Amino acid sequence: MKAPGRQEGKAVAVWRRGAVALLVLPALVGCGEGLQFRNDHRLDFQAPEARARVSAPVQVSWTMTGFTASGLDGSRTKDRGAFAVFVDRAPMPVGKDLRWIFRKDGRCHADASCPTTEQLSERGVLVTTRTSVTIDVLPRVPSGTGDEQHYVNVVLLDGTGRRIGESGWYLPFSSKRRPA
């Protein structure tokens, strides 16, 4: 039997790669099952501009369509509730409520009033019905060189404080590095 030539070896390698891709593709498609990955353009940041250099206090403002900011009124509809603004931190997962942020805080489990506005603020979370928030003090960035990098994530909450859908809006900005 004759050993495969160089061209035959390349053909076999290409065939194997194609076969592996065909096997892996259905698994990758199944990973997003139940999620609706799409661009959601209902929220539009007005200030500051993306990647702008700012100094505290920082006014973050936006416009919103298709959602009524009625507050945490106990309703469970997808088109009304409140905005949750996360400063330099990721929001809670889809379907979780504000208490999820305190899931490892034993003091919060027994307290029905937890979380309070003050407790949320201490963790970099602001809940509002307005289309703007003022961040009085930016979180400290412990190390690095150059400007400090900051961001906000805005998500929608229903009237019970539960996150509505996968939509979230991200705004990066920077500030002058402060001495440690």
Backbone bond lengths (Angstrom), bond angles and torsions (degrees), N, CA, C in turn:
res aa  C-N    CA-C-N  psi(-1)  N-CA   C-N-CA  omega(-1)  CA-C   N-CA-C  phi
1 M - - - 1.440 - - 1.513 108.60 -
2 K 1.277 116.14 137.20 1.460 123.25 -177.34 1.532 109.85 -85.03
3 A 1.336 116.87 135.23 1.472 121.76 177.69 1.521 108.85 -66.94
4 P 1.342 117.16 143.47 1.469 119.11 -179.70 1.521 110.91 -60.85
5 G 1.320 114.88 140.13 1.454 120.32 177.58 1.513 111.10 -75.93
6 R 1.308 114.31 175.08 1.459 120.06 -178.53 1.532 112.29 -59.43
7 Q 1.347 116.70 -43.08 1.452 121.14 -179.55 1.521 111.26 -65.96
8 E 1.353 117.01 -40.67 1.460 119.86 179.51 1.526 110.43 -64.94
9 G 1.342 118.35 -38.33 1.465 122.44 178.59 1.517 111.14 -62.19
10 K 1.326 118.42 -41.36 1.456 122.25 178.00 1.521 110.78 -64.39
11 A 1.330 116.14 -40.98 1.461 119.78 -179.95 1.525 111.05 -63.07
12 V 1.325 116.58 -41.41 1.465 120.82 179.10 1.530 109.85 -64.18
13 A 1.346 116.81 -42.93 1.464 120.63 179.94 1.527 110.70 -62.87
14 V 1.326 117.67 -42.28 1.461 121.24 178.59 1.520 109.75 -64.48
15 W 1.322 118.13 -42.58 1.462 121.81 178.99 1.523 110.47 -61.35
16 R 1.339 117.77 -42.57 1.469 121.26 -179.72 1.527 111.21 -63.56
17 R 1.342 116.67 -43.70 1.461 119.82 178.82 1.523 111.28 -61.70
18 G 1.328 116.25 -40.85 1.459 120.51 178.15 1.517 111.70 -64.63
19 A 1.325 116.98 -40.30 1.462 121.09 179.06 1.525 110.67 -64.91
20 V 1.340 116.79 -42.58 1.463 120.47 178.15 1.530 110.03 -62.03
21 A 1.327 117.89 -43.51 1.462 121.59 179.23 1.526 110.85 -60.39
22 L 1.328 117.16 -40.59 1.461 120.36 179.04 1.524 111.73 -66.36
23 L 1.320 117.54 -31.65 1.459 121.00 178.15 1.527 112.12 -75.56
24 V 1.336 116.48 -36.37 1.462 121.55 -176.05 1.530 111.87 -80.46
25 L 1.312 118.56 -32.99 1.463 122.60 -175.69 1.527 113.51 -54.26
26 P 1.343 120.54 -48.81 1.474 118.49 179.04 1.529 112.79 -60.66
27 A 1.318 118.06 -34.32 1.470 120.72 178.72 1.519 110.50 -66.09
28 L 1.327 116.81 -41.09 1.465 120.01 179.39 1.520 111.40 -66.88
29 V 1.306 117.82 -38.92 1.459 121.52 179.54 1.522 109.62 -64.35
30 G 1.320 118.38 -37.42 1.457 122.67 -179.75 1.511 113.73 -70.47
31 C 1.345 117.82 -19.64 1.469 120.66 -178.31 1.519 112.44 -61.77
32 G 1.310 118.83 -32.19 1.453 121.62 -176.74 1.513 113.26 -92.84
33 E 1.320 117.30 13.71 1.459 121.01 -177.02 1.527 111.20 -57.83
34 G 1.308 116.41 130.16 1.453 120.97 178.62 1.522 113.75 88.64
35 L 1.312 118.51 -15.32 1.461 121.45 179.09 1.523 109.03 -100.18
36 Q 1.305 116.20 149.75 1.452 121.32 -178.66 1.524 108.96 -114.18
37 F 1.315 116.81 82.98 1.450 119.87 -179.19 1.526 108.65 -75.18
38 R 1.339 114.93 108.73 1.453 121.15 179.02 1.512 107.78 -154.92
39 N 1.293 115.27 158.42 1.453 119.58 175.45 1.520 109.15 -77.65
40 D 1.314 116.08 131.73 1.459 121.49 178.64 1.525 106.67 -116.08
41 H 1.305 116.03 109.42 1.469 121.70 -174.33 1.526 112.80 -101.76
42 R 1.336 117.85 18.88 1.466 119.99 -178.54 1.521 112.06 -68.48
43 L 1.328 117.85 -31.42 1.466 120.80 -179.82 1.527 108.54 -103.28
44 D 1.326 115.04 135.50 1.465 121.17 -179.91 1.524 107.96 -133.30
45 F 1.330 116.88 116.43 1.462 120.50 178.85 1.521 110.19 -68.23
46 Q 1.332 115.83 137.08 1.459 122.41 178.36 1.527 111.16 -102.69
47 A 1.339 116.49 -37.45 1.465 120.62 -179.04 1.527 108.76 -156.95
48 P 1.309 117.13 149.09 1.462 127.02 -11.36 1.524 109.91 -72.24
49 E 1.311 116.19 172.56 1.458 120.11 175.38 1.523 108.41 -68.29
50 A 1.310 116.44 149.11 1.462 121.21 177.86 1.529 109.76 -55.58
51 R 1.312 116.15 134.32 1.466 125.49 177.89 1.538 113.69 66.13
52 A 1.333 116.82 15.92 1.473 120.41 177.31 1.522 109.67 -71.33
53 R 1.332 115.63 154.34 1.461 121.06 173.87 1.523 106.99 -92.63
54 V 1.327 116.83 122.97 1.459 122.14 -174.75 1.521 109.87 -124.33
55 S 1.316 115.35 170.08 1.467 120.89 170.74 1.525 106.99 -136.51
56 A 1.322 115.48 151.27 1.470 120.92 -177.32 1.518 109.67 -73.25
57 P 1.307 117.86 145.60 1.468 126.70 -0.82 1.530 111.61 -75.11
58 V 1.339 115.80 146.66 1.463 122.26 -178.33 1.526 108.82 -108.17
59 Q 1.306 115.78 124.55 1.465 121.11 175.89 1.530 107.51 -95.49
60 V 1.344 117.21 116.29 1.460 122.68 175.94 1.521 106.77 -106.18
61 S 1.336 116.69 124.58 1.463 119.62 -179.15 1.522 109.74 -134.68
62 W 1.340 114.89 156.42 1.455 121.36 -177.03 1.516 109.73 -153.85
63 T 1.326 115.45 167.25 1.458 121.88 169.59 1.519 106.76 -115.60
64 M 1.336 115.24 155.06 1.468 120.63 -176.62 1.510 109.39 -141.35
65 T 1.317 116.93 137.40 1.458 121.39 174.02 1.529 108.50 -122.11
66 G 1.318 116.19 151.81 1.454 121.15 175.43 1.516 115.10 74.90
67 F 1.319 117.68 17.84 1.460 121.97 179.65 1.517 108.07 -149.94
68 T 1.333 116.63 132.32 1.462 121.79 178.57 1.514 108.96 -104.35
69 A 1.319 116.46 120.86 1.463 121.54 179.34 1.529 108.80 -82.57
70 S 1.324 115.62 86.58 1.465 121.97 -177.33 1.519 112.62 -97.17
71 G 1.330 117.18 -10.53 1.458 121.12 178.44 1.514 113.16 97.51
72 L 1.309 114.99 -176.93 1.461 122.18 -179.36 1.533 107.72 -87.10
73 D 1.319 114.61 76.61 1.461 121.91 -174.32 1.526 113.44 -100.39
74 G 1.322 117.80 8.29 1.457 121.70 178.91 1.515 114.72 89.17
75 S 1.334 118.15 -6.43 1.471 120.67 -179.21 1.532 110.43 -73.33
76 R 1.320 115.80 155.80 1.474 120.86 -179.30 1.520 111.05 -123.41
77 T 1.314 117.41 43.84 1.458 120.15 178.85 1.521 109.74 -101.11
78 K 1.332 115.47 158.27 1.466 120.80 -176.72 1.525 113.68 -84.43
79 D 1.318 117.01 -10.67 1.465 119.05 -174.59 1.525 113.57 -112.01
80 R 1.347 116.89 14.03 1.462 119.04 177.49 1.521 109.58 -154.58
81 G 1.337 115.33 152.22 1.454 120.66 -179.28 1.517 110.65 155.55
82 A 1.333 116.14 -124.19 1.466 120.87 -176.87 1.527 109.69 -145.34
83 F 1.324 114.94 167.08 1.460 122.05 174.60 1.525 108.14 -98.04
84 A 1.312 117.16 139.71 1.461 121.92 170.35 1.519 106.99 -115.45
85 V 1.329 115.89 124.88 1.461 122.24 -178.64 1.527 107.48 -110.75
86 F 1.322 116.40 121.05 1.465 122.97 -178.69 1.526 108.04 -106.42
87 V 1.320 116.19 119.82 1.465 121.83 -177.26 1.528 108.55 -97.85
88 D 1.319 115.92 116.93 1.473 123.47 179.25 1.525 112.41 55.03
89 R 1.310 117.14 34.93 1.460 120.68 175.76 1.526 109.19 -155.74
90 A 1.313 114.40 155.64 1.464 120.60 178.88 1.526 110.01 -77.85
91 P 1.324 116.63 150.48 1.466 119.51 177.05 1.528 111.25 -76.75
92 M 1.320 115.36 171.53 1.452 120.39 175.79 1.531 109.10 -68.98
93 P 1.333 117.25 159.52 1.473 119.58 179.09 1.529 111.86 -65.05
94 V 1.312 115.45 163.27 1.456 122.82 177.16 1.525 109.23 -56.58
95 G 1.323 116.79 134.59 1.461 121.87 176.69 1.521 114.71 85.40
96 K 1.324 118.52 -9.46 1.470 121.47 178.51 1.521 108.88 -90.87
97 D 1.334 115.24 155.11 1.462 118.62 179.78 1.527 110.61 -104.45
98 L 1.322 115.93 -179.00 1.467 120.91 -176.69 1.522 112.73 -61.26
99 R 1.330 117.94 -27.69 1.475 120.67 178.20 1.527 111.05 -63.25
100 W 1.331 117.33 -25.28 1.463 121.10 -178.97 1.531 110.56 -57.76
101 I 1.311 117.07 -33.96 1.469 121.53 -179.38 1.532 110.10 -60.91
102 F 1.326 116.70 -27.50 1.464 122.68 -176.81 1.530 112.19 -106.52
103 R 1.329 116.97 21.28 1.463 121.23 -175.29 1.520 113.48 -60.86
104 K 1.321 118.31 -24.39 1.467 121.64 -179.99 1.524 112.46 -100.71
105 D 1.321 116.16 5.97 1.455 121.76 -179.57 1.524 108.51 -98.85
106 G 1.308 117.46 102.64 1.459 122.67 -176.73 1.511 113.98 -57.83
107 R 1.333 116.90 -32.34 1.468 120.34 -179.98 1.521 111.71 -65.86
108 C 1.303 116.87 -27.29 1.461 120.89 -175.57 1.536 111.86 -80.74
109 H 1.323 117.49 -27.00 1.464 120.29 -177.03 1.523 112.66 -61.17
110 A 1.303 117.16 -38.66 1.468 120.97 -176.24 1.526 113.10 -89.62
111 D 1.305 117.73 -8.40 1.461 121.81 -174.59 1.531 110.28 -104.83
112 A 1.323 117.27 109.96 1.468 121.93 -178.52 1.526 112.54 -65.48
113 S 1.340 117.78 -22.50 1.467 120.23 -179.86 1.530 112.36 -83.64
114 C 1.305 116.94 -5.54 1.469 121.62 -179.58 1.527 109.36 -83.02
115 P 1.317 118.85 135.65 1.449 127.42 2.57 1.522 112.09 -90.69
116 T 1.308 114.32 146.85 1.466 120.52 174.79 1.525 108.77 -88.64
117 T 1.301 115.70 167.99 1.466 121.03 176.71 1.527 110.01 -57.42
118 E 1.337 116.90 -41.38 1.458 121.26 179.84 1.529 111.31 -65.56
119 Q 1.315 117.64 -42.85 1.467 120.65 178.93 1.525 111.06 -63.12
120 L 1.321 116.78 -41.46 1.459 120.54 177.86 1.529 110.51 -63.38
121 S 1.328 116.49 -45.49 1.454 121.22 -179.68 1.526 111.98 -59.27
122 E 1.330 116.64 -39.50 1.472 120.82 178.04 1.525 111.91 -61.71
123 R 1.314 116.80 -25.19 1.472 121.62 179.47 1.526 111.99 -99.14
124 G 1.320 117.42 9.60 1.464 120.85 176.98 1.508 114.15 80.03
125 V 1.339 117.29 28.79 1.459 121.41 -179.28 1.531 109.05 -122.07
126 L 1.324 116.02 127.42 1.463 122.22 178.26 1.522 108.07 -120.27
127 V 1.322 117.62 128.72 1.458 122.45 178.35 1.518 107.10 -111.16
128 T 1.337 116.36 131.01 1.457 120.09 -174.48 1.522 111.81 -150.59
129 T 1.316 115.46 158.21 1.465 121.67 170.06 1.528 110.25 -104.14
130 R 1.317 116.13 -3.84 1.468 121.03 178.72 1.525 109.11 -86.86
131 T 1.318 116.97 165.07 1.457 120.89 178.21 1.527 110.55 -100.27
132 S 1.314 115.05 33.42 1.459 120.35 174.21 1.520 109.14 -161.52
133 V 1.317 115.22 153.87 1.464 121.96 173.27 1.520 107.35 -139.13
134 T 1.317 115.38 154.84 1.457 120.72 173.68 1.520 107.62 -113.20
135 I 1.317 115.17 125.12 1.458 121.22 176.91 1.523 105.67 -98.35
136 D 1.328 115.49 105.13 1.463 120.55 -174.92 1.523 112.52 -69.06
137 V 1.326 116.47 -41.60 1.466 121.54 -178.55 1.516 108.38 -132.59
138 L 1.324 116.66 125.35 1.458 120.44 176.58 1.528 109.66 -78.73
139 P 1.332 117.44 143.14 1.471 119.58 177.90 1.529 111.35 -59.01
140 R 1.304 116.25 148.71 1.461 121.56 177.93 1.516 110.19 -71.99
141 V 1.311 116.14 135.44 1.461 122.22 171.88 1.519 105.21 -101.07
142 P 1.347 117.70 111.07 1.458 121.10 -166.98 1.524 116.94 -64.46
143 S 1.319 118.83 -32.34 1.460 118.36 -176.10 1.518 109.78 -148.42
144 G 1.328 114.19 171.70 1.454 119.42 178.21 1.516 111.43 123.04
145 T 1.306 113.90 -178.75 1.463 120.36 177.96 1.518 107.96 -129.35
146 G 1.305 115.66 161.52 1.456 120.03 -178.88 1.514 111.06 76.15
147 D 1.313 115.66 -166.48 1.467 120.51 -178.52 1.527 111.71 -64.61
148 E 1.329 115.79 150.91 1.461 121.24 172.40 1.526 108.07 -75.48
149 Q 1.309 116.78 136.82 1.459 121.74 179.51 1.527 109.38 -99.37
150 H 1.317 116.48 128.97 1.462 122.85 -179.47 1.522 108.86 -131.09
151 Y 1.342 115.66 166.97 1.454 120.69 176.66 1.525 109.74 -160.89
152 V 1.316 115.32 160.91 1.458 121.38 169.68 1.525 107.84 -125.25
153 N 1.331 114.71 147.01 1.457 123.09 170.01 1.517 106.40 -117.26
154 V 1.310 117.43 131.21 1.461 121.74 175.94 1.528 107.47 -114.22
155 V 1.330 116.05 128.58 1.463 121.38 175.28 1.523 108.66 -128.68
156 L 1.313 115.40 164.29 1.457 121.39 179.27 1.518 110.31 -97.48
157 L 1.324 115.66 140.28 1.459 122.35 175.96 1.521 108.80 -117.05
158 D 1.321 116.93 144.88 1.457 118.39 171.00 1.523 108.14 -79.35
159 G 1.314 117.90 -176.88 1.456 121.76 -175.96 1.516 114.85 -67.92
160 T 1.347 117.71 -9.00 1.465 121.12 177.12 1.526 112.07 -99.24
161 G 1.338 116.43 -1.41 1.460 120.38 -179.01 1.519 113.30 89.47
162 R 1.335 116.96 11.47 1.466 122.27 179.16 1.523 109.40 -90.64
163 R 1.338 116.33 138.60 1.466 120.69 -179.66 1.522 110.51 -66.94
164 I 1.326 115.21 132.57 1.461 122.52 179.83 1.524 109.11 -95.69
165 G 1.306 118.63 119.60 1.460 123.52 171.65 1.513 115.30 59.84
166 E 1.319 114.86 -175.85 1.464 121.91 -177.66 1.520 113.56 -86.65
167 S 1.315 118.13 -11.54 1.462 120.50 -175.14 1.519 111.36 -61.31
168 G 1.303 114.43 137.31 1.448 122.30 175.63 1.519 107.30 -157.54
169 W 1.298 116.57 147.74 1.462 120.75 -177.14 1.513 108.49 -123.33
170 Y 1.327 116.03 135.04 1.463 124.45 -170.80 1.520 109.59 -119.31
171 L 1.335 116.39 132.23 1.463 121.31 178.45 1.522 109.32 -132.60
172 P 1.346 117.68 110.99 1.463 120.60 177.02 1.527 111.34 -89.40
173 F 1.339 116.24 147.16 1.462 121.72 173.96 1.525 107.51 -155.44
174 S 1.309 117.21 173.04 1.468 120.47 -178.29 1.518 109.74 -134.17
175 S 1.325 114.64 165.55 1.458 120.65 174.95 1.527 108.52 -142.86
176 K 1.321 116.25 161.25 1.448 120.88 179.43 1.535 109.23 -61.93
177 R 1.324 116.64 135.73 1.462 120.96 179.91 1.526 109.99 -63.39
178 R 1.317 114.88 133.21 1.470 121.56 178.35 1.510 109.08 -96.78
179 P 1.324 117.65 147.61 1.479 119.66 178.70 1.522 110.14 -64.29
180 A 1.318 115.57 146.03 1.484 120.92 -178.84 1.497 112.28 -71.00
